[in-house]
Amino acid sequence: MSLKTGDTFPSLTLKILGDKGPEDVTTDSLLSGKKVVLFAVPGAFTPGCSNTHLPGFVMKADEIKARGVDSIICTAVNDAFVMGAWGKAQNADEIIMLADGLGELAKAAGLDQDLSAAGLGVRSQRYAMIINDRKIELVNVDAKGVDKTSAETLLAAL
């Protein structure tokens, strides 16, 4: 069952790339007492994610934060090193690059997908959320493209 509006975001420990390597971070610490835009992509460095999805949030980060958002989080089923390198390559300094290396967040959200037939394994679906103090206010999922999960769409919903 997928997370929906009104649900509490699950408590998990994931990874971010810190100054000395991968560091544990909890979803509770990232979301508690904060308004957050969180978006997930099937994979770092993939065409749609690198050409459209993440760049949109990089370009609109200031506008999103001006609407009362404390942080913007990008997550993918990739390790912290890959997420860190992707964030650096995309100049995503204003975005927390959250590694879901084992797909635990995607599974807990009910938004995982099996792309093994394409040689990609289990990945996250493309989704975006507005979360306020761990309560989900909006969930959008894109089966194809990035129309429902784009920075522009989330900005309009704020």
Helices and strands as residue ranges (DSSP letters): E 13-18, E 21-26, H 27-31, E 35-40, H 47-48, I 49-53, H 54-66, E 71-76, H 80-89, E 95-99, H 104-108, E 112-114, G 116-118, E 122-124, E 126-132, E 135-142, H 151-157
